[in-house]
Amino acid sequence: MRTVLLLLILLSACGTGGPTGTLCERTFQPYPDMISGRTRTPANGVYLDAMALYVQQDYAGAKDGLKAFLSMQRDDKSAYIYLASCHLALGEPFDAELQLDHLERSNTLQFDDQIDWYTVVCWVCSDQLDRAREGAERIARSKAHTYSNEAAELLKGLDAVKHE
């Protein structure tokens, strides 16, 4: 009885995103909220409401709100990075990659590193591990890249998966 109880306690303490989670779960971290502090206006209210759900990790609700915002207001392309994160959190890596493509085509230079990294995460989460390795190697070589450390860690994880 004690052994069973101890085992249950240990299993509940291990989250799915920990070392025992999938490579996707260990690699993906939602993009941090940098929107919620904005002053509310008629133009961004839907965005702020969606981000409130995002912060609460209600990614399905946030996804719907972000889609609604993007259909109404096309000037603020930053919503695509959050929409991509929602799709990744919901296990939809191909849809996430599509949102990153929209962001990349918008020529919003401030998101170049995020587009690179989250595209690699999409590849990890869709089991395109060879592409993920190539992307992670490129990012890891670029010491000025925002996600070079994360890419180096991912390469270790890819090596571990390769040797299993």
Disulfide bonds with the S-S distance in Angstrom:
Cys24-Cys125 1.94
